[in-house]
Amino acid sequence: MATIAAAVVGVFLNLAIWFGLHVIFAEVAERQLLKVLGHFTWPLTRALARILHQA
């Protein structure tokens, strides 16, 4: 159950950050961390899910 809760919180935070950035800034460009890794996504949500899962 904790895993599901962590996933839901991660999705919610990801959407909140995405909408917040698009409300604050008129144009939001997608960046690549490294060509090998592909597009940089929000690692914060994964880290938060791990932290909540351990609690």
Steps between C-alpha positions, in 0.01 A plus 500: 500500500789734574636442150172604343482808723857596405419461131189716533694768690775490237255544214321781683824687571620451143177650366509784753855592400415471128191722528684744728782543251258553214300758697807696613694491173354578159733255324649185651762319289585134538869436575716193468736407781721283278436365154553147632244536780235658282258756635544612858186426699416582858725277716359681802179299479690172498714610795191610691331169430804316639504718812128450561533128440774471764297691763 
